[in-house]
Amino acid sequence: MRCGGCDKDNAPGVKFCGGCGARLDVRCPACQAMNPADNRFCNGCGSAIAPGAAGYEAPEAYTPGHLARKILNTRERLAGERKQVTVLFADLKGSLELLADRDPEDARLLLDAVLEQMMEAVHRYEGTVNQVMGDGIMALFGAPLACEDHAIRACYAALRIHRAVAAAAPELRRRLGVDVQIRVGLNSGEVVVRSIGSDLQMDYSAVGQTTHLAARMEQLARPGSTLITAATHRLAEGAIEADPQGPMPIKGLREPVEAWELRRAAASRSGLAAVESAPILGRAREVAVLQRLRARAAEGQGQVAILTGEPGVGKSRLILEVLRAAVEDGWRTLDGACVSYGTPTPYLPVRAVLVRYFQVEDADDARRIREKVATGLLALDPALATAVSPILALGNVASEDAAWAALEPSERRQRIFRAVRDVLLEESERAPVMLVVENLHWADSETQALLDYLAEQLRRARALIVVSARPEYLHDWPAGAAVTPVRLEPLPTTVAHALVDRLLGPDADLAPLKQRLVEHTEGNPFFLEESVTALAETHALAGERGRYTLAKPVASIQIPDRVQAVLAARIDRLPPLGKTFLQAGAAIGHDVPVALLQAVADVSTDELMHGLADVEAAGFMHVTALYPDLAYSFRHAITLDVAYASLLKEQRRALHGRILGALETTYAGERRAEHVERLAYHAVRAEAWPRAIEYLREAGDRAVARSANREAAAFYEDALGAVRQLPESAEAAAAAVDIRLDLRPPLLQLGRLEDIRRLSKEAEAIAQQLGDDDRLA
């Protein structure tokens, strides 16, 4: 035990300090009362105050290794710091009654199961469990690991605790005959970190009523609920939904405290993460153009902005700048992105937008998704009841609507378009809307057609559509739409010098290197940043970002000619686990759910988070989702491409096979249809030909049903290619005939008559060989 007077570290259990003779009292984390050092429970409120009271010797016993390393690596810098934190208290409601007259082993089994769920939720959001107290825990977010969004993370951890305990409740009820419910309390404020021991025990003092209020929120919360203070609500507002509970009297305080009951995570405003917090350089003209378009849109003159530029020139950075300004002004922002491997998938970025808009989670079954879509649309406007089936169809979710099933594919397509338009129009009545679609050069034809339709239909709405693309993207937008092209050129020399000054720092000896970097990267900011990072990793530079010094002569420093070469070398320098996870993530795609990555990699949570921490520290990926499950995304498409290209063919095949298996397990049953295009993609690359044929044909059927004929034809043609990989058999030949017949309707709609005649002849020849002419009937 560390003495607060002389800072001497004393042996456990002693009552007086061996360095100065002072009495070693401990403060109760729940009520802040001082207690003798050997007390296991508080004299004032009865709460457990000794870590050993719950059977855990010290925080190191229950802190994951990757978090322990982060804490210990920064503890020297934290000593004496004043930190803004959110404190979480959680306990098992009525534990004394639940455990009364129960076998001690059963009681321990129950408490351990609940405590493990609580701690897992805290650690998932990089909180630290400061104390385990019999039937509950106390945790901190924002200390010792600093994070600006500590209140949001604490709220999400509370929600995860309730979800996890609710999921485990039926099994506990079956085995032990008890109903388990948790109470959680949160408060945000200041603490002063005094020291962190080698066992991770943190010595801190609360400023004001930081911990006391959190403990009181827990005690006042209803079983199965979370109460948060106004301080926490203010910091997490926009990321959560909570109901005001009015002022509540708090023992020891003269004035009552406003409390809120946490309900759920709010719909994500944007899937774009903050890729750079520093001010944007050299884009004043482009920002001014987009702000001007935003002002027109806010007045009811719908606008479309098309940002084009080479990879790495800063399109996403510019979009982020405009999105931030829009959010600050109260706009509703929605965004999605096309991906290189998603070109055959109809409406892929639109589906991503709607998944976030309706807060659809991986754990939701088809019934729950139907409920969320119907409830969301009716809350927006009761007249949007007719949009439920089209929105569900866009996401491949069965609507149970016989009238919808009876429609012709072309009519379904038009209703999908109108449904998306009506949602955006209704949202624009409440607040101006910004819809962002990135990487339109990889868009499927249906996404482009829908954007064309929206560009015309939203001309008199408070709406701004922003799309980005590489220079090869060429498209004739509707003549009636207000379309403004915005071309992003590489940074001018003076601006590139300003950026390299920011990255390297003011050291005069760096001037020759700065000149070489500016000339070598030709004003591409992504190439410039990656080059500087690579020089730091290879110890050509010493120090830290913004304060580097030369560690090698400038003449000996080699700068690769292409950004791909820089990235490949940096990937090779990752620790083995980090490189493995980065490559596996590249096989999964741009967005990487941590749960899916763990299933594919087949590693422990600690190993996974340790490896991902290395990848994140290297700047290759960043966290883009915290709730309901953690997810990472690649910072740049070039990084994904380079990481994927570094895999051998056999490694790729094996990875896609594991991803396919994990997705089939995750999306079994009704939800498989939503992800059939994704399953087909991985099945083809895993060379799992029978399953590839099944998924490709199903994807083609669903595309035909929405009149997405170009995509349908591509799926069927890929299915034919997969059939050719099968050994010769009657079943393979029959499938080849059926797929050729499937191909004819979409090809007819596309006007590809010659292809239809060729396929018909091929089908007839195969059918005759089979002696199965009836198959052509």
C-alpha positions in Angstrom: 0.0 0.0 0.0 1.4 3.4 -1.0 1.5 6.2 1.6 -0.1 9.4 0.4 2.3 11.4 2.6 5.8 10.2 1.7 4.9 8.0 -1.3 6.5 4.9 0.3 5.2 1.6 -1.0 4.3 -0.5 2.1 3.6 -4.2 2.5 -0.1 -5.2 2.3 -1.9 -5.3 5.6 0.2 -2.8 7.5 -1.6 -0.1 9.4 1.1 2.6 9.6 3.6 3.8 7.0 7.2 2.5 7.5 8.6 5.7 6.0 6.8 8.5 7.9 4.6 6.7 10.5 1.3 8.0 9.1 -1.8 5.9 9.5 -2.6 4.1 6.2 -6.3 4.5 5.7 -8.2 3.7 2.5 -11.0 5.6 0.8 -14.2 3.7 -0.1 -14.8 4.1 -3.8 -18.6 4.1 -3.3 -19.1 6.7 -0.5 -15.6 8.2 -0.2 -15.4 7.4 3.6 -12.0 6.7 5.1 -11.4 3.2 6.5 -8.6 1.4 8.3 -6.1 -0.3 5.9 -7.1 -3.8 6.8 -10.9 -3.3 6.3 -12.4 -5.5 3.6 -15.7 -3.6 3.6 -16.5 0.0 4.3 -17.5 1.2 7.7 -19.8 3.8 6.2 -21.8 2.0 3.4 -20.8 -1.7 3.6 -19.3 -1.7 0.0 -16.3 -4.0 -0.6 -13.1 -2.0 -0.6 -10.4 -4.7 -0.9 -9.7 -6.3 -4.2 -9.3 -9.6 -2.5 -12.9 -9.4 -1.2 -14.2 -10.8 -4.5 -11.5 -13.5 -4.9 -9.3 -11.4 -7.2 -5.8 -10.6 -5.9 -5.1 -7.5 -8.0 -6.1 -5.8 -11.3 -3.3 -7.7 -13.1 -5.4 -10.8 -12.5 -8.2 -9.6 -14.7 -6.8 -7.0 -17.1 -6.1 -8.2 -20.6 -2.5 -8.2 -21.6 -2.8 -5.7 -24.4 -4.4 -3.2 -22.0 -1.8 -3.9 -19.3 1.0 -3.2 -21.7 -0.6 0.1 -22.7 -1.0 1.1 -19.1 2.4 0.2 -17.9 4.1 1.8 -20.9 2.5 5.2 -20.0 2.3 5.1 -16.2 5.4 7.3 -15.7 3.8 10.1 -17.8 0.5 9.7 -15.9 1.7 10.2 -12.3 0.2 13.4 -10.8 -2.0 14.0 -13.9 -5.5 15.5 -13.6 -7.7 13.4 -15.9 -11.2 13.9 -17.3 -12.8 10.5 -16.9 -16.1 8.7 -16.8 -16.6 6.4 -13.8 -18.7 3.2 -14.1 -20.2 1.3 -11.2 -22.1 -1.9 -11.9 -23.5 -4.5 -9.5 -25.7 -7.5 -9.3 -29.1 -6.3 -8.0 -30.2 -8.1 -4.8 -27.1 -10.3 -4.6 -27.6 -11.0 -0.9 -31.1 -12.4 -1.6 -29.9 -14.3 -4.6 -27.0 -15.9 -2.7 -28.8 -16.6 0.6 -28.9 -20.3 1.5 -27.1 -21.2 -1.7 -24.2 -23.6 -1.9 -21.0 -21.6 -1.9 -19.8 -23.2 -5.1 -23.1 -22.2 -6.8 -22.8 -18.7 -5.4 -19.2 -18.4 -6.7 -20.2 -19.7 -10.1 -23.0 -17.1 -10.4 -20.8 -14.2 -9.3 -17.9 -15.2 -11.5 -20.1 -15.5 -14.5 -21.6 -12.1 -14.0 -18.3 -10.4 -13.1 -16.6 -11.8 -16.1 -19.4 -10.4 -18.4 -19.0 -7.0 -16.7 -15.2 -6.9 -17.1 -15.3 -8.1 -20.7 -17.6 -5.2 -21.6 -15.3 -2.7 -19.9 -12.2 -4.1 -21.5 -13.8 -4.2 -24.9 -14.0 -0.4 -24.8 -10.6 0.1 -23.3 -11.8 0.9 -19.9 -9.9 -0.3 -16.8 -11.5 -2.2 -14.0 -10.1 -0.4 -10.9 -11.8 -2.6 -8.3 -13.8 -5.7 -8.1 -16.2 -5.4 -5.2 -17.9 -8.7 -4.3 -20.9 -8.5 -6.6 -19.8 -5.6 -8.8 -17.1 -3.6 -10.3 -15.8 0.0 -10.5 -14.2 1.0 -13.8 -12.6 4.1 -15.3 -12.7 5.3 -18.9 -10.2 8.0 -19.8 -7.6 6.9 -17.2 -5.1 5.6 -17.2 -5.6 5.2 -20.9 -6.6 8.6 -22.2 -9.5 8.8 -24.7 -11.5 11.8 -25.8 -14.7 9.8 -26.1 -14.5 8.3 -22.6 -18.2 9.0 -21.9 -19.4 7.3 -25.1 -17.2 4.3 -24.4 -18.5 4.0 -20.9 -22.1 4.2 -22.1 -21.5 1.6 -24.8 -19.8 -0.6 -22.1 -22.9 -0.3 -19.9 -25.1 -1.3 -22.9 -22.9 -4.3 -23.6 -23.0 -5.4 -20.0 -26.8 -5.5 -20.1 -26.8 -7.3 -23.5 -24.3 -9.9 -22.3 -26.1 -10.6 -19.0 -29.4 -10.8 -20.7 -27.9 -13.3 -23.2 -26.6 -15.4 -20.3 -29.7 -15.1 -18.1 -31.6 -18.1 -19.6 -28.7 -20.4 -18.9 -28.2 -19.1 -15.3 -32.0 -19.5 -14.8 -31.9 -23.1 -16.0 -28.8 -24.1 -14.0 -29.2 -22.1 -10.8 -32.9 -21.1 -10.8 -32.2 -17.3 -10.5 -33.1 -14.2 -12.5 -30.1 -12.0 -12.9 -30.3 -8.2 -13.4 -27.6 -5.6 -13.3 -27.6 -2.0 -12.2 -25.1 0.5 -13.7 -24.3 4.1 -12.8 -22.1 6.5 -14.7 -20.7 10.0 -14.0 -18.1 12.1 -15.7 -15.6 14.4 -14.0 -12.0 14.8 -12.9 -9.7 12.5 -11.0 -6.0 13.0 -10.2 -3.9 9.9 -11.0 -1.2 9.7 -8.2 0.5 6.4 -9.2 0.1 3.1 -11.0 1.6 0.0 -9.4 3.3 -2.8 -11.2 0.2 -4.9 -10.5 -1.9 -2.1 -12.3 -3.5 -1.0 -9.1 -4.2 2.7 -9.7 -3.9 5.2 -6.8 -6.1 8.2 -7.6 -8.0 10.9 -5.8 -11.4 12.1 -6.9 -12.0 15.7 -7.7 -15.4 16.9 -6.4 -18.0 14.1 -6.4 -16.8 12.2 -9.5 -16.9 8.7 -8.0 -19.6 9.4 -5.4 -22.1 10.4 -8.0 -21.4 7.4 -10.2 -22.0 5.1 -7.2 -25.2 6.9 -6.3 -26.4 6.6 -9.9 -25.9 2.8 -9.7 -27.8 2.6 -6.4 -30.7 4.6 -7.8 -30.9 2.7 -11.1 -33.7 0.2 -11.6 -32.6 -3.4 -12.1 -31.7 -3.9 -15.7 -31.1 -0.2 -16.3 -28.3 2.4 -16.4 -28.5 5.9 -14.9 -26.1 8.6 -16.0 -25.6 12.1 -14.8 -26.1 15.2 -16.9 -22.3 15.5 -17.2 -22.0 12.1 -18.9 -25.1 12.8 -21.0 -23.6 16.1 -22.2 -20.4 14.4 -23.3 -22.1 11.4 -25.0 -25.0 13.3 -26.5 -25.5 12.4 -30.2 -24.0 9.0 -29.7 -26.6 7.7 -27.3 -30.4 7.9 -26.6 -31.4 8.5 -23.1 -34.6 9.6 -21.2 -34.5 12.4 -18.7 -35.5 11.2 -15.2 -35.6 14.7 -13.6 -33.7 15.9 -10.6 -32.8 13.2 -8.0 -31.8 13.9 -4.4 -28.3 12.7 -3.6 -27.1 12.1 0.0 -24.4 14.6 0.9 -25.4 17.2 -1.7 -27.6 20.1 -1.1 -29.0 20.3 -4.6 -30.6 17.4 -6.5 -28.8 16.0 -9.5 -30.3 15.7 -13.0 -30.2 12.0 -14.1 -30.9 10.3 -17.4 -31.7 6.7 -18.1 -29.6 5.2 -20.9 -31.7 3.5 -23.6 -29.6 2.6 -26.6 -26.8 3.7 -28.9 -28.0 6.4 -31.4 -28.0 5.9 -35.1 -24.6 6.5 -36.5 -24.4 9.9 -38.2 -21.5 8.9 -40.3 -19.3 5.9 -41.1 -16.4 8.1 -41.7 -13.8 8.2 -38.9 -11.7 11.2 -38.2 -8.7 10.4 -40.3 -6.9 13.6 -39.4 -7.8 16.2 -36.7 -5.3 18.8 -37.8 -6.6 21.7 -40.1 -6.7 20.8 -43.7 -4.0 22.4 -45.9 -4.2 23.8 -49.4 -7.9 23.1 -50.0 -9.4 26.5 -49.3 -10.9 26.8 -52.8 -12.5 23.4 -52.7 -13.8 23.9 -49.2 -15.3 27.2 -50.3 -17.0 25.6 -53.3 -18.6 22.9 -51.1 -19.7 25.3 -48.5 -21.3 27.4 -51.2 -23.2 24.3 -52.4 -24.2 23.5 -48.9 -25.6 27.0 -48.4 -27.7 26.6 -51.6 -28.9 23.2 -50.5 -29.9 24.5 -47.1 -32.2 27.0 -49.0 -34.0 24.2 -50.8 -31.9 24.1 -54.0 -30.7 20.4 -54.1 -27.1 20.1 -55.2 -24.6 17.4 -56.4 -20.9 17.7 -55.9 -18.5 15.4 -57.7 -15.0 15.3 -56.2 -12.4 13.7 -58.5 -8.6 13.2 -58.0 -5.8 10.7 -57.9 -5.6 8.1 -55.1 -4.1 9.7 -52.0 -4.8 13.3 -53.0 -7.1 13.9 -50.1 -10.7 13.3 -51.3 -11.8 11.6 -48.1 -10.1 14.3 -46.0 -12.0 17.0 -47.8 -15.3 15.2 -47.4 -14.6 14.8 -43.7 -14.0 18.5 -43.3 -17.3 19.3 -45.0 -19.1 16.6 -42.9 -17.8 18.1 -39.7 -19.1 21.5 -40.6 -22.5 20.0 -41.6 -22.9 18.2 -38.3 -22.0 21.3 -36.4 -24.7 23.1 -38.3 -27.3 20.5 -37.4 -27.4 18.6 -40.8 -28.4 15.0 -41.1 -25.4 13.2 -42.6 -25.5 9.8 -44.3 -22.6 8.1 -46.0 -21.5 4.9 -47.7 -18.6 3.8 -49.9 -18.2 1.6 -53.0 -15.4 -1.0 -52.8 -13.3 -2.6 -55.5 -14.6 -6.1 -54.7 -18.3 -5.0 -54.4 -18.8 -3.8 -58.0 -21.2 -6.7 -58.8 -23.3 -6.1 -55.7 -26.4 -4.0 -56.5 -26.9 -0.9 -54.1 -23.9 -1.9 -51.9 -23.1 1.6 -50.6 -26.9 2.5 -50.3 -27.4 -0.7 -48.2 -24.5 0.4 -45.9 -26.2 3.8 -45.4 -29.6 2.2 -44.6 -28.0 -0.4 -42.2 -26.7 2.5 -40.1 -29.8 4.6 -40.6 -32.1 1.8 -39.2 -29.5 0.6 -36.6 -29.5 -2.9 -37.9 -27.1 -5.1 -36.0 -25.5 -8.5 -36.9 -27.4 -10.1 -34.0 -30.7 -9.0 -35.4 -32.8 -11.7 -37.1 -35.1 -11.0 -40.1 -38.1 -10.3 -37.8 -36.2 -7.8 -35.8 -34.9 -6.1 -39.0 -38.5 -5.8 -40.3 -39.6 -4.3 -37.0 -36.7 -1.7 -37.1 -37.4 -0.7 -40.7 -41.2 -0.4 -40.1 -40.9 1.4 -36.8 -38.3 3.8 -38.3 -40.3 4.7 -41.4 -43.6 5.1 -39.5 -41.9 7.4 -37.0 -40.6 9.5 -39.9 -44.0 9.7 -41.5 -47.0 7.2 -41.4 -47.4 7.7 -45.2 -44.0 5.8 -45.6 -45.6 2.5 -44.7 -45.6 1.7 -48.4 -41.8 2.1 -48.3 -41.2 -0.8 -45.9 -41.2 -3.6 -48.5 -38.9 -1.8 -51.0 -36.4 -0.9 -48.3 -36.3 -4.5 -47.1 -35.9 -5.8 -50.6 -33.0 -3.4 -51.2 -31.3 -5.3 -48.3 -32.4 -8.7 -49.5 -34.7 -9.1 -46.5 -38.0 -10.9 -47.1 -40.9 -8.6 -46.5 -43.8 -11.1 -46.1 -45.8 -8.8 -48.4 -47.7 -10.8 -51.1 -48.5 -7.7 -53.1 -44.8 -6.9 -53.3 -43.9 -10.4 -54.4 -46.5 -10.2 -57.2 -44.9 -7.1 -58.8 -42.8 -7.2 -62.0 -39.0 -6.6 -61.4 -39.1 -3.3 -63.2 -41.9 -2.0 -60.9 -40.0 -3.2 -57.8 -36.9 -1.3 -59.0 -39.0 1.9 -59.4 -40.5 1.5 -55.9 -37.0 1.0 -54.4 -35.9 4.3 -56.0 -39.0 6.1 -54.8 -38.7 4.7 -51.3 -35.1 5.9 -50.9 -36.1 9.3 -52.3 -39.1 9.6 -49.9 -36.9 8.8 -46.9 -34.4 11.5 -47.9 -37.2 14.0 -48.7 -38.8 13.5 -45.3 -35.5 13.8 -43.5 -34.8 17.0 -45.3 -38.0 18.5 -43.9 -36.6 18.1 -40.5 -33.0 19.2 -41.2 -30.8 19.6 -44.3 -29.4 16.2 -45.5 -26.0 15.4 -46.8 -25.6 12.1 -48.6 -22.0 11.0 -49.3 -21.0 8.1 -51.6 -17.2 7.6 -51.9 -15.3 5.8 -54.6 -18.0 6.0 -57.3 -15.5 4.6 -59.8 -16.3 1.2 -58.2 -20.1 1.7 -58.2 -22.5 -0.9 -59.5 -24.9 0.2 -62.2 -27.9 0.3 -59.9 -26.2 2.6 -57.4 -25.3 5.0 -60.2 -28.9 4.8 -61.6 -30.3 5.5 -58.1 -28.0 8.5 -57.7 -29.0 9.8 -61.1 -32.7 9.5 -60.0 -32.0 11.3 -56.7 -30.1 14.1 -58.3 -33.2 14.9 -60.3 -35.8 14.2 -57.6 -34.0 16.2 -54.9 -33.6 19.4 -56.9 -36.0 21.3 -54.7 -35.1 19.6 -51.4 -32.7 20.7 -48.7 -30.2 18.0 -49.8 -26.6 17.9 -50.9 -25.2 14.7 -52.6 -21.4 14.5 -52.5 -19.6 11.7 -54.4 -15.9 11.1 -54.9 -14.1 9.2 -57.6 -10.8 8.7 -59.3 -10.1 10.6 -62.6 -11.1 7.6 -64.8 -14.7 7.9 -63.6 -16.8 9.4 -66.5 -20.5 9.7 -66.3 -23.2 11.9 -67.8 -25.4 13.1 -65.0 -29.1 14.1 -65.7 -29.3 17.4 -67.5 -31.8 18.8 -65.0 -29.6 18.2 -61.9 -27.4 20.9 -60.4 -24.1 19.1 -60.7 -20.8 20.8 -59.8 -17.4 19.0 -60.5 -14.6 19.7 -58.0 -11.2 18.5 -59.2 -8.5 17.9 -56.6 -5.0 18.4 -57.9 -1.8 17.5 -56.0 -0.8 20.1 -53.4 1.1 23.1 -54.7 4.8 23.2 -53.8 4.3 25.8 -51.1 1.5 23.9 -49.5 3.4 20.6 -49.7 6.3 22.3 -47.9 3.8 23.5 -45.2 2.6 19.9 -44.8 6.1 18.4 -44.5 7.0 21.2 -42.0 4.0 20.0 -39.9 5.0 16.4 -40.2 8.8 16.8 -39.6 9.1 19.8 -37.4 11.3 23.0 -37.5 14.8 21.5 -37.2 16.9 23.4 -39.8 19.0 20.3 -40.6 15.8 18.7 -42.1 15.6 21.3 -44.9 17.3 19.2 -47.6 15.2 16.1 -46.7 12.0 18.2 -46.9 12.9 19.4 -50.4 13.6 15.8 -51.5 10.3 14.6 -50.1 8.2 17.4 -51.7 9.8 16.7 -55.1 9.7 12.9 -54.8 6.0 12.7 -53.7 4.9 15.3 -56.3 2.4 16.9 -53.9 0.4 13.8 -53.0 -0.3 14.1 -49.3 -0.9 10.4 -48.6 2.4 9.5 -50.3 4.1 12.3 -48.3 2.7 11.1 -44.9 3.5 7.5 -45.6 7.1 8.4 -46.6 7.7 10.3 -43.4 6.3 7.4 -41.3 8.5 5.0 -43.1 11.6 7.1 -42.4 10.7 7.2 -38.8 10.2 3.4 -38.6 13.6 2.8 -40.3 15.3 5.1 -37.8 16.3 7.6 -40.5 14.5 10.1 -38.3 14.6 10.3 -34.5 12.0 11.8 -32.2 8.3 12.0 -32.8 5.9 13.5 -35.3 6.3 17.3 -35.5 9.7 17.2 -33.7 11.9 14.9 -35.7 15.7 15.2 -36.1 18.0 13.5 -38.6 19.4 10.2 -37.5 21.2 9.5 -40.8 22.8 11.6 -43.5 20.3 12.9 -46.0 22.4 11.5 -48.9 22.0 7.9 -47.5 18.2 8.1 -47.1 16.3 6.2 -49.9 12.7 7.2 -50.7 10.8 4.6 -52.8 9.4 5.8 -56.1 5.8 4.6 -55.4 3.6 4.8 -52.4 2.8 1.0 -52.9 6.5 0.3 -52.3 6.5 2.4 -49.1 3.4 0.6 -47.8 4.7 -2.8 -48.6 8.0 -2.1 -46.7 6.0 -0.7 -43.8 3.7 -3.8 -43.7 6.7 -6.1 -43.6 8.0 -4.2 -40.5 4.9 -5.0 -38.5 5.2 -7.6 -35.7 4.1 -11.0 -37.0 0.6 -10.9 -35.4 -0.1 -7.4 -36.6 0.9 -8.3 -40.2 -1.2 -11.5 -40.1 -4.3 -9.5 -38.9 -3.8 -6.8 -41.5 -3.6 -9.4 -44.3 -6.6 -11.2 -43.0 -8.5 -7.9 -42.7 -7.6 -7.2 -46.4 -9.2 -10.5 -47.4 -12.3 -9.6 -45.4 -12.6 -6.1 -47.0 -12.5 -2.4 -46.2 -14.6 -2.7 -43.0 -13.3 -5.4 -40.6 -15.6 -6.5 -37.7 -13.4 -7.6 -34.9 -15.6 -10.6 -34.1 -15.3 -11.8 -37.7 -11.5 -11.3 -37.7 -11.2 -13.2 -34.5 -13.2 -16.1 -35.9 -11.0 -16.1 -39.1 -7.7 -15.8 -37.2 -8.7 -18.3 -34.5 -6.8 -16.5 -31.7 -7.5 -15.3 -28.2 -9.0 -11.9 -27.5 -5.8 -10.7 -25.9 -3.7 -11.8 -29.0 -6.2 -10.2 -31.3 -6.3 -6.8 -29.5 -2.6 -6.8 -29.1 -2.1 -7.3 -32.8 -4.7 -4.8 -33.8 -3.1 -2.2 -31.5 0.1 -2.6 -33.5 -1.8 -2.2 -36.8 -3.6 0.9 -35.4 -0.4 2.4 -34.0 1.2 2.0 -37.5 -1.6 4.0 -39.0 -2.9 1.3 -41.4 -6.4 0.9 -39.8 -8.5 2.8 -37.4 -11.6 2.1 -35.2 -14.8 3.0 -37.1 -17.4 1.4 -34.9 -17.6 0.9 -31.1 -21.2 -0.3 -30.7 -22.7 -2.8 -30.9 -19.4 -4.5 -31.8 -15.9 -3.2 -32.4 -14.9 -2.7 -36.0 -11.9 -1.4 -37.8 -11.5 0.0 -41.3 -8.5 0.5 -43.6 -7.4 4.2 -43.7 -6.9 4.0 -47.4 -7.9 1.7 -50.3 -4.2 1.5 -51.4 -3.3 0.0 -48.0 -5.9 -2.7 -48.5 -4.7 -3.5 -52.0 -1.0 -3.7 -51.0 -1.8 -5.8 -47.9 -3.9 -8.2 -50.0 -1.3 -8.4 -52.8 1.3 -9.5 -50.3 -0.5 -12.7 -49.7 0.4 -15.9 -51.6 -2.4 -17.5 -53.7 -2.7 -20.4 -51.3 -2.9 -18.0 -48.3 -5.6 -16.1 -50.0 -7.6 -19.2 -50.8 -7.3 -20.4 -47.2 -8.3 -17.0 -45.8 -11.4 -16.7 -48.0 -12.4 -20.2 -47.0 -12.2 -19.3 -43.3 -14.1 -16.1 -43.9 -16.8 -18.0 -45.8 -17.2 -20.4 -43.0 -17.4 -17.7 -40.4 -20.0 -15.7 -42.4 -22.1 -18.8 -43.0 -22.1 -19.4 -39.2 -22.9 -15.7 -38.4 -25.6 -15.3 -41.0 -27.3 -18.7 -40.9 -31.0 -19.0 -41.6 -33.1 -16.1 -42.8 -30.3 -13.6 -42.8 -28.1 -15.4 -45.2 -30.0 -13.8 -48.2 -28.9 -10.4 -47.1 -25.2 -11.3 -47.5 -25.5 -13.7 -50.5 -23.3 -11.5 -52.7 -20.6 -11.4 -50.0 -20.8 -15.1 -49.6 -20.5 -15.6 -53.3 -17.4 -13.4 -53.4 -15.6 -15.3 -50.8 -16.7 -18.7 -52.1 -15.2 -18.0 -55.5 -11.9 -16.9 -54.0 -11.9 -19.9 -51.7 -12.4 -22.1 -54.8 -15.3 -23.7 -53.0 -17.0 -24.2 -56.3 -20.3 -26.0 -55.3 -21.1 -23.3 -52.7 -19.9 -20.6 -55.1 -22.4 -21.8 -57.8 -25.2 -21.8 -55.2 -24.5 -18.3 -53.9 -23.9 -16.8 -57.4 -27.1 -18.2 -58.7 -29.0 -16.9 -55.7 -27.4 -13.5 -56.1 -28.3 -13.5 -59.7 -31.9 -14.4 -58.9 -32.2 -11.6 -56.4 -30.7 -9.1 -58.9 -33.3 -10.2 -61.5 -36.1 -9.7 -59.0 -35.0 -6.0 -58.7 -34.4 -5.5 -62.4 -30.7 -5.1 -61.8 -30.0 -6.9 -65.1 -26.3 -6.0 -65.6 -25.4 -7.3 -62.2 -27.6 -10.4 -62.6 -25.8 -11.3 -65.9 -22.4 -10.9 -64.2 -23.4 -13.3 -61.3 -24.7 -15.9 -63.7 -21.6 -15.7 -65.9 -19.4 -16.1 -62.9 -21.6 -19.1 -61.9 -20.9 -20.6 -65.4 -17.2 -20.1 -64.8 -17.5 -21.9 -61.4 -19.3 -24.8 -63.1 -16.3 -25.2 -65.5 -14.1 -25.8 -62.4 -16.1 -28.9 -61.4 -15.2 -32.4 -62.5 -17.3 -33.6 -65.4 -20.6 -35.1 -64.3 -24.2 -35.2 -65.2 -25.0 -32.8 -62.3 -22.4 -30.3 -63.5 -23.7 -30.5 -67.0 -27.3 -30.0 -65.8 -26.2 -27.0 -63.8 -24.5 -25.6 -66.9 -27.8 -25.8 -68.8 -29.8 -24.3 -66.0 -27.5 -21.3 -65.6 -27.5 -20.6 -69.3 -31.3 -20.6 -69.2 -31.2 -18.2 -66.1 -29.0 -15.9 -68.2 -31.4 -15.3 -71.0 -33.9 -12.9 -69.3 -31.3 -10.4 -68.0 -29.4 -10.6 -71.3 -32.7 -9.9 -73.2 -33.3 -6.8 -71.1 -29.7 -5.7 -71.9 -30.2 -6.2 -75.6 -27.4 -8.9 -75.9 -29.2 -11.0 -78.5 -26.1 -12.6 -79.9 -25.1 -13.9 -76.5 -28.6 -15.3 -76.0 -28.4 -17.2 -79.3 -24.9 -18.5 -78.4 -26.0 -19.7 -74.9 -29.2 -21.3 -76.3 -27.1 -23.4 -78.7 -24.7 -24.4 -76.0 -27.6 -25.4 -73.7 -29.2 -27.5 -76.5 -25.9 -29.3 -77.2 -25.4 -30.1 -73.5 -29.0 -31.2 -73.0 -28.8 -33.6 -76.0 -25.6 -35.1 -74.5 -27.5 -35.6 -71.3 -30.6 -37.0 -73.1 -32.6 -34.4 -71.2 -34.3 -32.2 -73.7 -37.1 -31.6 -71.2 -34.8 -29.4 -69.3 -35.1 -26.8 -72.1 -38.8 -26.8 -72.1 
